[in-house]
Amino acid sequence: MNKVILAVVALGLLGACTPAQRAVNNAPNKWINVGCHVVINNSVDGVYAVTPFPHFKMNVGEKIYWKQVNKDGTVGDIMTGVPCKK
């Protein structure tokens, strides 16, 4: 019985999505290279800096190289980071 309960809890945890993952899932799984940017704020008006796979939310100071393509095929501005210093 304990194994069944543990299995149900594990499936629930694995099936849970973070707000960042839900935001990523609302657009196609297409990514474009935008050059090096450093995360300065993660979570601006529902926009998150995430890794392309498996869509983990990035920390301030990490570098972004990819941006997800919007549903209409456009690529918006980098709202969560600034260009890397050369």
ABEGO torsion letter per residue (X at the ends): XAAAAAAAAAAAAAABBBAAAAAAAABBBBBBBAEBBBBABBGBGGBBBBBAOAGBBBBBGBBBABBBBBAAGBBBBBAABBBBBX
